[in-house]
Amino acid sequence: MNRIWLRKTIWSYLPIFCIIFSLLFFVFFQTLVEQNNRNTRDSSKVFVNQLLQSVDVSLRSLDNMLIRDMVSSKLMNDFFLEQGKDNVFLNYQVVNRMMQMKLEMPIIDSYYLVRYKDGNVFSGIMTKLAAFPDIAFIESQQNDKGSYASSWSSFRSFREFPNKQPKQVVSLVHKISISSGMDGMIVVNISLSSIRNMMNEMYDPDRAFVQLYDRGGQPLFTSDNDSGSRKVLASQTSEYTGWTADSGVTNGMAVAVISSLSSIWLMLGLLVFLAGGVSIIYITRKNYKPIADLVFRIQDQFGPGRPALGRLAVDEFTFIETAIDNFAEQTKLFQKKAQETAARRQKAMFMELLLSEGGQTEAAETSALPPHDRLQAFVIEIDNPEQVFSQYKNRDQSLFKFVISSAAHEMYTSRHPIHVWLEWTSPMQLTGILFLGGKEAESAEDKVEYPASFANGIVSPDAHMIAVATDDDAVEETAERITSWVREHLAFSVTIGLGETAYAESGARNSNRQAMEALTFKATLGHNRVIRYRETRQVTVKETNKHLQAIQRLIEQLRLREADWRDRFDDFFSGMRSCGLPKGEIVGLCRYFVAHMDMQLSQASKEYYDVWMNEASATLLPIIEEFDTLGELQHLFAVTLEKYEQRMEQLSNTRQHHQLLQAIREYIGEHYANPELSLEYLGDRFGISAKYISQLFKEEFGENFLDYLSQLRIKEAKKRLLEQPDSIQEVGERVGYVNAATFRRVFRKMEGVSPVDYRKRNAM
């Protein structure tokens, strides 16, 4: 095959290569020159900015020092309020203060203070305003009705004394207003030579130049050099002083010559570019003619009405590319719509399975479910959402949720052939439905190897039950792996509730309810684990009366401020933990505790009641509503009650009769069996009236004397009824009731049953 076309194409594009190479060389050189010029301008801008900042910092420092040390000081107030007399000591202090400023700021050349009240000017010596050499400047500032803020003058001549030569200075003026109106002003002069010296230290005059102009355009530097050899590259105005600084290179002629040479190179580059463009167009059109003929022949095959190629605005390559892009875009759009439709349909079926009554679905929809013969629901709940998960931003929370759902889906579908549907049914709960069995179960059944006794008919194999057990183990094992994975890789943990297996779609709703109910036991069983519904059904039967009695004992000891209330507190929470109560019942018992403490302490003094309501009850109620585990609730309860105990101890120690009432209560505890024990008896015993004892007792302990005495006696009577074979009357006498009828009446009132029935029930 003769490759004439290939050689022709190569030799055709070789000149173009040379032209393009030359063009790139010209462009490179031009870019290098322009970059050098740009860098020079940028450097000049940076230098001017730094120079102005340096000048501004020096002047601003002087301004701030003047305001701090002079304007705002009592010394200045005294000076400007002085009138009609020459206070030598005051003037000495002013001179001393200004000399300190000159030592701190060497750029200060001179100063003077103008006092309008008596028309005096003080510059180290007191001079009348009319005789002061700088009176013209003072009058111009006095006629200026601007603000009282500090201001900088233009460059000017200043003669401090008539016999001295004038100096070029710039003045900082601060007007003083102590009473109404303007009382005077302070003028600080800066020598322009000091500013020149400061600026000359910042650059090399042989390479660059700097010129500073005031607001009126007066230059700081006067130079004899030819201005034509200087080229300004950067100019900037200070927002503080209003001065303008120009900067550039000294040898501006050399820069101009280089710029002119670069322009010549640019013109040569443009000519080469045009020549190369013409060559490319000519050669391309010549070499493209066979391809164009081929395209026209292909175009004729489209037939009338089809998109035309070649001579139309759209070239053939763009047409082909557009057609391919449109086809790919339509395909992606179709796939996206199909996925969205499938996702919406799956979500609708998911919610229908969980929420519809009976879980019945249409036959067409049922056929869309994955193959299965059993369903099982589970719920993944994020632990401690308020303390941990909610601290993240919404975007991070969404990312974590995606990670959890992806991990759960991957673990169920990769290791075990189980179909799973997942949806976030609440902000902190991911609900899933597992489709168990189906084709996978059948294949598992086919692979089961049975003993020979099965073939002889002695035992009937049940491969279905084996497959069910295998699936259940896989579900629970994967749930354990999910909790472990989340705890290991994320900054929080999850707890999973597993419902029971359902053998029809109608059971999905009930399985989900069981999974949700299992999660309510998280409070007692703990975080970061799998809670199976069948485990919660094996929990010990709840003993409500036992918990209520524990609460009553705890309330009584807290109300009486007994030291061993912590033991009753631990017994209360240990009882709830041992019974495995769900969160709802734990909340109810804790609310009962708070409500009864409110009621009991409402009978005590107002000070005790306010301490409980404001520092304990108000803290405990939010804790009850927001806790996550029983251990967390117990810790927060204990902290709150200990603070309450300390506060009550501090308050009771300040009460007048606290020690007396404690002694009375101890006496009652030791002599409760005395039949003659009464308020009158205690009054005689402790030298205080019976009525006053009753009042103080109720305020201190929130309970009247008779109820407290009855509780002690009945508590001992219950113990004797169960442990001693004494008769009812003997038991009553031993606890302080001489009359058996009174004993039975009080016992029934306190316990709800007679002493005889109480002994029988507990003996059984």
C-alpha positions, 0 to 999 in steps of 0.5 A: 500500500502506497502511503502517499497521503501520510507523507504528504500530511507530514511534509505539509505540517512541517512548515507549520511546526516551524512557524508555531515554534517561532511564534511561541518563542516570540510570545515567550520573550514578550511575556518575559518582558511584560512579566518583568514590567509587571513585577517592577510595578507590583514591587513599586506598589508594595514599596509605596504601601510599606513606606506610607504605612511606616510614615503613618505608623510614626505619625499615628503613634505621635497622635495617639501619644499626644491624646493619651499623655496630653489631651486626656490628662488632668494637666492639660485641663488645668493649663487650659482652665488657667487664666490671667496669671503665670503659674510657674509650676504648671508651666514647668509640668507642661514643659516636662511632659512635652520633653518626655514626648520628644525623648520618646518621639525624636521626630518632634521638632517643636510644640506650642499650646494656644490658650484662647481665654487669655490670648497666650501661647506657651512654647516653653515660654509664655508669649502673647498671641499677637506677638507669636511668629506663627499667628497666621497659622493659629488664626487659620486653624481657629477659623476652621470649624471642623471637628475636634479630632487631630489633623495634619497640616500641609508642608509649611514654614515655621519660625519658632522665634523671630531671630531664628531661620524658618524651618520646613515642618508639618504640624499636628493640630489638636483642638481642645474643648474643656467647657462649651466651645473651643478653649485652645489647641496643641500644635506639634511640629515635625521637621520635614528633614526627619521625615526625609531621613526616615524615608531615605533609609528605606530605598536606594536613590541610585535605583529608585526614587520616591516623592511625597506630596501633601494634600495641596500637592507640595512635594517633600523632596526637591531634586535637581535631576532630570524628571524625564529620566524618572518614570512613576510606576506606583502612586498611593494616597494615605487615608490617614494623612491624605498625603500621596506617595509616588515611586518608580525607577530612576533610569526611566529611559532604559525602561522605555527603550526595553518596552519599545524593543518588546513592542517590535518583537510583538509585531514580528510575532504577530506577523509570524502568527498571521503567516502561520494561520494563512498556511494552516488554512490553505494546507488544511483545506487542501488536505481536507477535500478528500474527507469532505467528499467522503462526508458528503457521500455519507450525508446523502444516506440520511435522506430528506429531512435528516440533519444535514452536515458539511455545508451547514453551520454545524460541522460533522464532528460536532454533529456526531459528538452531539448525537452521541452526547444526546443519546448518552444524556437521554440514557442517563436521564431514563436510568435516573427516572427509573431509579427514582421511580423504583425508590419511591415505589419501594419507599411507599411499599416499605411504609405500607408494610410497616404502617397499614392495618394488617399490612395487606398489599395489592397482588401486583405490589406483592410480586415486586417484593424480593423473594421471601417466605418470612419477614423480620423488622429491625430498628437501629437507634443512635445512642445519646443523640443529644449529647453526641450526635446532635453536636454535629452540623446537619451536613455531617449528620446526613453523612453519618446516616448514609454511612450507617445505612450503607454499612447495614445494607452491605453487611446483610447483603454481602456475607449472607444472601438476605434482601434488606430494605432500609429507611430513616423513619425518624431523625435517629432511627433507621428501620429495616425489613429483612426478606428471609428465605425464598430462593436462597432458602430453597438452595440451602435446603437442597444442599442439606445432607441428611443421615441414612435414617432419614431415607429409611423413614425413621425420622422426617427431615425438616430442612425448612426449620434448619434454614430458618435457624440459619437465617435467624443466626445470620440476622443476629450475628450481622446485627452484632457486627453492625453495632461493633462496626459503628462503635469502632469507626464512628464517634458514637454507638447504636443500639438495634432492636430485633422484632420476631420473624413474621411468615406473611406481609401482614406480620411486618407491622407487628415485627416492627412494633416489637423491635420498637418495644425492644428498644424501650428496654435500652434504658436498663439493658444499656447501649451499643448492643442488640436487644431481641424482643424475645429477651424482653418477654423473659424479663422478671414480672414487674413489682410495682408495689415494691418500687412504690414502697422503695420510693416512699422509704427514700422520700421519708429519709430525704424528708427527715434528712437521714444519713443513710438515704443513699442506701435507699436510693441505690435500692430503688434503682437496683430494683428497677434494674433487676426488673428490667423495666422499659423506659416508659415505666422508669419515667413514671416511677421517677415522676411519682418520686418528684411529685410526692416529694413536692407534696411532702415538702409542701407541708414543711417550712416555706424555705425548705419547700423553695429549696426543693422546688427551685434547686432539685425538682426543677432540675430533676424533671428535665433529666427524667425526660431526656435520659437515655440509660438507667445508669445515666439517670441514676448518676444525674439523680444522685448528683442533684439529690446530694446538692439538695442535701448539702443545701438543706444542711446549710439552711437547717444549720441557720435555723434557731431550733434545728438542734432542739428538733433533732434532739426531740426526733432522736428522743421519739425514736428511742421512746416511741413505745412509751404509751404516755409519749405525747406533745405535752410529754415532750413539752415538759421534757424539753421545756417548751410548749406542746403547741410550739413543738407541733408547729416547729416539728411540722415546719422542720420535717414536713409531717406532724408529730402524731403521723411521725410517731404512728409510722415508727410504731407501725413499722416496728409492729410489722416487724414483730407481726412477722418475726414474733408469735405474740398476739395482736394485743401484745404487739400493740402494747409493745409498740405503745398502744395500750388499747388493742382497738386503737392499734388495729385502727391505726394499723389499718389506716397506715397499711390498708389491712388489719394486723391479722390479715397482714400477718396471714398474707406475708406468712404465705 
